[in-house]
Amino acid sequence: MEKKRCCKVRRLKVVNIGLQGFAESLRKQGVKVAQVNWRPPRKLDSEIKNLLDELL
């Protein structure tokens, strides 16, 4: 007798935001991946900004 599945099995599709390594790992496993190259906005603390201004 054949077992019936309770849920329909679908292929996984992923949108990866940020680290390329995660997307590469998923692709190696046959997962369809869309990669978004995103970085958080840089916000410099005033003390760090002043130090960088002095160095540069």
Contacts in CASP RR format, 6 or more apart in sequence:
PFRMAT RR
TARGET T0000
AUTHOR 0000-0000-0000
METHOD contacts of the structure
MODEL  1
MEKKRCCKVRRLKVVNIGLQGFAESLRKQGVKVAQVNWRPPRKLDSEIKN
LLDELL
11 31 0 8 1.000
11 32 0 8 1.000
12 26 0 8 1.000
12 31 0 8 1.000
12 32 0 8 1.000
13 31 0 8 1.000
13 32 0 8 1.000
13 33 0 8 1.000
13 34 0 8 1.000
14 23 0 8 1.000
14 26 0 8 1.000
14 31 0 8 1.000
14 32 0 8 1.000
14 33 0 8 1.000
14 34 0 8 1.000
15 33 0 8 1.000
15 34 0 8 1.000
15 36 0 8 1.000
16 22 0 8 1.000
16 23 0 8 1.000
16 26 0 8 1.000
16 33 0 8 1.000
16 34 0 8 1.000
16 35 0 8 1.000
16 36 0 8 1.000
17 36 0 8 1.000
17 38 0 8 1.000
18 35 0 8 1.000
18 36 0 8 1.000
18 37 0 8 1.000
18 38 0 8 1.000
18 39 0 8 1.000
20 35 0 8 1.000
23 33 0 8 1.000
23 35 0 8 1.000
26 33 0 8 1.000
27 33 0 8 1.000
44 52 0 8 1.000
END
